Amino acid sequence: MELSWRRSSHSDNLGGNCVELAQLGEDVGIRDSKDPEGPKLALGPTAFRALLKYLKQQ
């Protein structure tokens, strides 16, 4: 199955520090845009919302 990875519209194409997200059923996949073949993380909806909340507070 081919995943459709997305990057924030605030990111540029210069290879900066970006993460990409993909929909994995109900879960969300996360990867480093500089290493697309590297490790990936899958978070369920509750964990993903908690991560976003935490990041917004930083």
N, C-alpha and C positions, 0 to 999 in steps of 0.2 A: 504494500500500500504506500503510495507516494503522499507524503505530508506536505501541506502548504504552510511553510514557515513565514512569519510576518515580523517585521521590525518596526519600531516606533517611527512615526512620521517626523519626530524630532531628531532622529539619527541621520547622519550623512553617509555617503558611500566612500569615505576616506579610510575605513577600517578602524574606526575608533572603538571605544569600549561599549559594545552593544550586546544586548541579548535579543534572541528571537523566540517567538511563541508559536505553538501550533496546537490546534484542537485535536485531542485524542479521546473521542467519545465525550464523556463528561469531564475528563481530566484535561489538564493543560500541560503541554510539553514545553520545556525551557532549554535553550542551548546558547553557547557563546558564538556570536556571529563570526568571530575570527577563527574558530575551529569547528566548522559545521559537522565534521566527521568524529569529533571528540565526544566526551561524555554528555549525556542528556539527563534531565530531571523531569519527572512526571509528578504533578501535584493534583490532588483532588480539589473540587470546588471550594471546600471550606478552608483548606490549607492555602490555596492560591489567594483567596480573599484576605486571609490573615497576613500573608506576605505583602500584598499590596498596601494594606493598612499600615503595616510596620514601615515600609519604605516611604510612604507619604509623610510619616511622622519624623523622618530623619532630615 
